[in-house]
């Protein structure tokens, strides 16, 4: 089977510090050596046989993101031991840049072409970066990829151009920046509580973006609540009764998805430093700041019961044994994730999600299966929490705000889909009992916030 170039290879690389050139070896060569070695397993490299120079530029960009030399994670975010983004993020960047380089090679263009023949908007669309944007739009229209995926690809390409400008590889970036106001409108009386402290009917916040983003008009429309696939109670029973979830680590990873709405990649980078001993305080709920999709910060809520289980795991044999390997590999335990693989490194997103495949295999001999995947555990969290809060008669404006905050949604309409879905659910006594057990610890703290007359949409951790 022939290999399509450019492609990605994952190898152990040395991203050490203080490089120097060695003496001539027996073969007559000098080597690049480091005073302090930093070996990283399965670090992605973009490989191209025809665009070697371009591939080298991209690989240096990936290194700089990993080392934190360019666009380091935001304050409070998950950093790797070198101070940059996680290996999961670097893998995503490598995938985007590999696709971009494939397009560059296929169309025989020079990505460093940044000057249009004139200043008109029409002329700029002949530049490589806009031609690639058009290529992505065509893929979205043909349903080859979704709009969100296309925006992820073009966003990573934008970062590469910004890095190239900073490194003086190009004279300027070929795209334009623009400011945009994200407005928060009071569309119904249910939102009055949320915006009590705002002086007008319409407020917003300003963000800086570029004209590379794929417009919303290309978003593929889905009928009704397509895409929302929460687990039923029967499916959750099968999942939690499996032998796979008898393993403490696997069970906790599922718990973080079901009880906190975390994505697989967020669980993979969930820091052990987030976990504290609940016996040292009287908190019923713990507010943790994590870095989610697109490197956005968000606050999640962890119940005392779940925090107790996480604390037991952090101090248990599996985590401590793997932490020792992490320390040998990375030399620092402060930034270690809670879930470490057997080799002493980050678990991959795929490894986190594989628990569902393992349970399916376990159930197959009994004629049972799970139709949903790991990400659907997040839908389960959102719909059940929304239904629970509505059932507890919390103000709808608060439910809307709180769910949007916990899920990390950029678009309110996405949150509203979960609420609409939750309203259509009817909890029987057994299901209501399960949901109460799951979120019961959250009721009192949330009620205090929701019915506080000073509430203005912010929750203090």
C-alpha positions in Angstrom: 0.0 0.0 0.0 1.5 3.3 -1.1 2.0 6.1 1.5 0.4 9.5 0.8 2.9 12.3 1.4 3.0 14.6 3.3 2.0 12.5 6.3 2.7 12.2 10.0 5.2 10.0 11.7 5.4 9.6 15.5 8.8 9.1 16.9 10.7 9.5 20.2 12.5 12.9 19.8 15.0 14.8 22.0 13.7 18.3 22.7 16.5 19.1 25.1 17.9 22.4 26.2 21.3 24.1 25.7 22.3 22.5 22.4 25.9 22.1 21.3 27.8 20.5 18.5 29.7 17.3 19.5 33.2 16.4 18.5 33.8 14.4 15.3 32.6 10.8 15.8 34.1 7.6 14.3 32.0 8.1 11.1 33.5 11.6 10.7 30.2 13.5 11.6 29.3 16.0 14.2 26.0 15.6 16.1 23.7 18.1 17.8 23.8 17.3 21.5 22.0 18.8 24.5 23.3 19.6 28.0 19.9 18.5 29.3 18.1 15.8 27.4 14.2 15.8 27.1 13.0 12.7 25.3 9.4 12.8 24.2 7.7 9.6 23.1 5.5 9.6 20.0 6.1 13.2 19.1 4.5 14.0 15.7 6.6 15.0 12.8 5.2 16.0 9.4 7.1 14.2 6.6 7.3 15.3 3.0 9.5 13.9 0.2 8.9 16.9 -2.1 8.5 19.8 0.3 11.4 19.1 2.7 12.0 22.8 3.6 8.3 23.4 4.3 8.0 20.3 6.4 11.0 21.4 8.5 9.3 24.8 9.1 6.1 23.1 10.2 8.0 20.7 12.5 9.8 23.7 14.1 6.5 25.3 14.6 5.2 22.2 16.4 8.3 22.2 18.6 7.8 25.8 19.6 4.2 25.2 20.5 5.2 22.2 22.6 8.0 24.2 24.3 5.8 27.2 25.0 8.1 29.4 22.8 5.0 30.5 20.8 1.4 30.8 22.1 2.0 29.1 25.4 -1.2 27.9 27.3 -3.2 30.6 29.1 -2.6 31.2 32.8 -4.0 28.3 34.8 -4.0 26.1 31.7 -2.6 22.6 31.4 1.1 22.8 30.4 3.5 20.0 29.6 6.8 19.9 31.6 8.4 22.1 29.0 5.8 24.8 29.4 3.9 24.4 26.2 0.7 22.8 25.0 -0.1 19.1 25.5 1.0 16.4 23.1 -2.7 15.9 22.2 -2.8 19.5 21.0 0.5 19.1 19.1 -0.9 16.0 17.4 -4.0 18.0 16.3 -1.8 20.8 15.0 0.3 18.2 13.1 -2.8 16.7 11.5 -4.0 20.1 10.3 -0.6 21.1 9.0 -0.1 17.8 7.2 -3.4 18.3 5.4 -2.4 21.9 4.5 0.9 20.7 3.2 -0.8 18.0 1.1 -2.9 20.7 -0.5 0.1 23.0 -1.0 2.0 20.1 -2.7 -0.9 19.0 -4.9 -1.6 22.6 -6.1 2.1 23.5 -6.4 1.8 26.7 -4.5 4.1 28.7 -2.3 2.5 29.1 1.1 4.9 32.1 1.8 3.2 34.1 -0.9 1.5 36.8 1.2 1.2 39.8 -1.1 -1.8 40.2 -3.3 -1.5 41.9 -6.8 -3.7 44.7 -5.4 -5.3 45.8 -2.2 -8.8 44.8 -3.3 -10.7 42.1 -1.4 -11.1 40.2 -4.7 -7.4 40.0 -5.2 -6.6 38.6 -1.8 -8.6 35.4 -2.6 -5.8 34.4 -5.0 -3.4 34.1 -2.1 -2.6 30.5 -1.0 -4.2 30.8 2.5 -7.6 32.0 1.0 -7.4 29.4 -1.7 -7.0 26.7 1.0 -9.9 28.3 2.9 -12.0 27.9 -0.3 -10.9 24.3 -0.5 -12.1 23.7 3.0 -15.5 25.4 2.3 -15.9 23.1 -0.7 -15.3 20.1 1.5 -17.9 21.4 4.0 -20.5 21.9 1.2 -19.9 18.3 -0.1 -20.2 17.1 3.6 -16.7 15.7 3.5 -16.0 17.5 6.8 -18.1 19.6 9.2 -17.8 23.4 9.5 -16.3 23.2 13.0 -13.6 20.8 11.7 -12.8 23.2 8.8 -12.5 26.1 11.2 -10.1 24.0 13.4 -7.9 23.3 10.3 -7.8 27.0 9.2 -7.3 28.2 12.7 -4.1 26.0 13.0 -2.9 27.3 9.6 -3.5 30.9 10.9 -1.3 30.1 13.9 1.4 28.8 11.7 1.4 32.0 9.6 1.5 34.1 12.8 4.5 32.0 14.0 6.2 32.4 10.6 5.8 36.2 10.8 7.3 36.2 14.3 10.2 34.1 13.1 10.6 36.5 10.1 10.0 33.7 7.6 7.4 36.0 6.0 7.1 39.8 5.9 3.5 39.9 7.1 0.5 37.7 7.6 -1.7 37.5 4.5 -5.1 37.8 6.3 -6.8 40.6 8.1 -7.8 40.9 11.7 -11.1 42.3 12.8 -12.9 42.9 16.1 -16.3 41.3 16.8 -18.8 42.0 19.5 -20.5 38.9 20.9 -23.8 40.2 22.1 -25.9 38.8 25.0 -29.5 39.6 24.3 -32.4 39.4 26.7 -34.8 37.4 24.5 -37.3 36.4 27.2 -38.2 37.1 30.8 -36.4 33.9 31.8 -33.1 35.6 31.3 -33.9 38.6 33.5 -32.2 36.9 36.5 -29.0 36.3 34.6 -28.5 39.9 33.6 -29.8 41.7 36.6 -26.7 43.9 37.0 -26.5 45.0 33.4 -27.8 48.4 32.6 -29.2 47.8 29.2 -31.1 45.2 27.2 -28.1 44.3 25.1 -24.5 43.8 26.2 -21.5 41.9 24.9 -17.8 41.4 24.9 -15.2 42.1 22.2 -13.0 39.5 20.6 -10.4 39.7 17.9 -10.7 37.3 15.0 -9.7 37.0 11.3 -11.5 36.9 8.0 -10.3 33.3 7.5 -13.2 31.7 9.5 -15.7 29.7 7.7 -19.1 31.6 7.7 -22.0 30.1 9.6 -24.0 29.9 6.4 -22.0 26.8 5.5 -22.9 25.0 8.7 -24.6 21.7 8.0 -28.1 21.7 9.3 -29.2 18.8 11.4 -32.9 17.9 11.9 -34.2 18.6 15.4 -31.9 17.3 18.1 -29.7 15.2 15.9 -26.3 14.7 17.4 -27.7 14.6 21.0 -27.4 10.9 22.1 -27.5 10.6 25.9 -27.2 7.2 27.4 -30.4 5.7 28.7 -30.5 4.4 32.3 -30.4 0.8 31.0 -27.2 1.6 29.0 -25.6 3.3 32.0 -26.4 0.2 34.1 -24.7 -2.1 31.6 -21.7 0.3 31.4 -21.2 0.6 35.2 -21.9 -3.1 35.8 -19.1 -4.2 33.4 -15.9 -5.8 34.5 -14.0 -3.0 32.7 -15.5 -0.3 35.0 -14.5 -2.4 38.0 -11.1 -1.0 37.4 -10.8 2.2 39.4 -9.1 4.3 36.8 -11.5 3.4 34.0 -14.5 4.1 36.2 -13.2 7.5 37.3 -12.6 8.5 33.7 -16.3 7.6 32.9 -17.4 9.5 36.0 -15.6 12.7 34.9 -17.5 12.5 31.6 -20.9 11.6 33.2 -20.8 13.8 36.2 -18.7 16.8 35.0 -19.2 16.8 31.2 -15.5 16.4 30.3 -14.4 15.4 26.8 -11.9 12.6 26.4 -9.0 15.0 25.6 -9.8 17.0 28.8 -9.7 13.9 30.9 -6.4 12.9 29.3 -4.9 16.3 30.4 -6.8 16.5 33.8 -4.1 17.6 36.2 -3.4 15.6 39.4 -3.0 18.9 41.2 -6.7 19.5 40.8 -7.4 16.7 43.2 -7.4 17.6 46.9 -8.3 15.8 50.1 -12.0 16.5 50.9 -11.4 15.6 54.5 -9.5 18.9 55.0 -12.6 21.1 54.3 -16.3 21.2 54.4 -16.9 22.0 50.7 -19.9 20.2 49.1 -18.7 21.2 45.7 -15.3 22.0 44.1 -14.8 24.5 41.3 -11.9 23.6 39.0 -10.6 25.6 36.1 -9.6 23.5 33.1 -8.5 24.2 29.5 -11.0 22.8 27.1 -11.6 22.7 23.3 -9.8 25.4 21.3 -7.7 26.1 24.5 -10.6 27.9 26.1 -10.7 28.1 29.9 -13.8 26.9 31.7 -14.9 26.1 35.2 -16.3 22.7 36.1 -18.0 21.4 39.2 -16.9 18.3 41.1 -19.0 16.9 43.9 -17.5 16.0 47.2 -18.2 12.3 46.5 -16.4 12.3 43.2 -13.5 14.3 44.7 -13.1 11.7 47.4 -12.8 8.9 44.8 -10.3 11.0 42.8 -8.3 11.6 45.9 -8.2 7.8 46.7 -7.0 7.1 43.2 -4.3 9.8 43.3 -2.9 8.2 46.4 -3.4 4.6 45.2 -0.9 2.1 43.8 -1.8 2.5 40.1 -1.3 6.2 40.0 1.8 6.2 42.3 3.5 3.5 40.3 2.9 5.3 37.0 3.8 8.7 38.6 7.3 7.2 39.4 7.7 6.4 35.7 6.5 9.9 34.8 9.1 11.4 37.1 11.9 9.4 35.5 10.7 10.5 32.0 9.9 14.2 32.8 11.7 14.9 36.1 8.8 16.9 37.5 5.6 15.7 39.2 3.9 19.2 39.6 2.4 19.1 36.1 1.6 15.4 36.0 -1.8 14.4 34.8 -4.0 12.3 37.1 -4.3 9.5 34.5 -0.9 8.2 33.2 -0.3 5.3 30.9 1.8 2.3 31.7 4.9 3.9 30.0 4.7 7.0 32.3 3.2 9.4 29.8 -0.1 11.1 29.0 -2.9 8.8 28.1 -4.2 9.5 24.5 -7.7 10.6 23.8 -8.2 7.3 21.9 -7.2 5.3 25.0 -9.7 7.2 27.1 -12.5 6.5 24.7 -11.6 2.9 24.1 -13.3 1.9 27.4 -16.6 1.8 25.5 -15.2 -0.6 22.8 -14.0 -2.9 25.6 -17.4 -2.9 27.3 -19.1 -3.7 23.9 -16.8 -6.7 23.5 -17.6 -7.8 27.0 -21.4 -7.5 26.4 -21.4 -9.1 22.9 -21.6 -12.8 24.1 -24.8 -11.9 26.1 -26.5 -10.3 23.0 -26.3 -6.8 24.4 -24.4 -3.7 23.2 -23.9 0.0 23.7 -24.9 2.0 20.6 -23.3 5.2 21.9 -19.7 6.3 22.2 -17.6 8.0 24.9 -18.5 11.5 23.8 -22.1 10.7 24.3 -21.4 10.5 28.0 -21.0 14.3 27.8 -24.5 14.6 26.3 -25.7 12.4 29.2 -24.3 14.9 31.7 -25.8 17.9 30.0 -29.3 16.6 29.4 -29.6 15.0 32.9 -28.2 18.0 34.7 -30.5 20.3 32.8 -33.5 18.1 33.5 -32.5 17.8 37.2 -32.2 21.6 37.6 -35.5 22.3 35.9 -37.1 19.6 38.1 -35.8 21.3 41.2 -37.5 24.5 40.0 -34.3 26.6 39.5 -34.9 29.7 37.4 -34.6 28.9 33.7 -32.2 31.8 33.1 -29.9 30.3 35.7 -30.2 26.9 34.2 -29.3 28.3 30.7 -26.3 30.2 32.0 -25.0 27.5 34.3 -25.2 24.8 31.6 -23.5 27.0 29.0 -20.7 27.7 31.5 -20.2 24.1 32.5 -20.2 22.8 28.9 -17.9 25.5 27.6 -20.3 26.3 24.7 -19.4 29.4 22.6 -22.9 29.5 21.1 -26.0 29.7 23.3 -28.1 27.9 20.7 -26.0 24.8 21.3 -26.8 24.9 25.0 -30.5 25.5 24.3 -30.7 22.2 22.3 -29.7 20.3 25.5 -32.3 22.2 27.5 -35.0 21.5 24.9 -34.1 17.8 24.9 -34.1 17.7 28.7 -37.6 19.2 28.8 -38.9 16.4 26.6 -37.5 13.8 29.1 -39.8 12.1 31.6 -38.0 10.8 34.6 -39.6 7.7 36.1 -39.0 7.1 39.8 -36.0 4.9 39.2 -34.4 7.3 36.8 -35.2 10.3 39.0 -33.6 8.5 41.9 -30.4 7.8 39.9 -30.2 11.5 38.7 -30.8 12.7 42.3 -28.0 10.5 43.5 -25.7 11.8 40.7 -26.3 15.5 41.2 -27.8 15.7 44.6 -24.7 17.3 46.2 -24.9 20.2 43.8 -28.5 21.3 44.7 -27.9 23.4 47.7 -24.8 25.3 46.4 -26.6 26.0 43.1 -29.8 27.1 44.8 -27.7 29.6 46.9 -26.3 31.1 43.8 -29.4 31.0 41.7 -31.6 32.8 44.3 -28.9 35.2 45.4 -30.2 38.7 44.5 -26.6 39.8 43.7 -26.2 37.0 41.2 -24.9 38.5 37.9 -23.7 35.5 36.0 -20.5 34.9 37.8 -19.7 32.1 40.3 -16.8 32.5 42.7 -14.6 29.4 43.0 
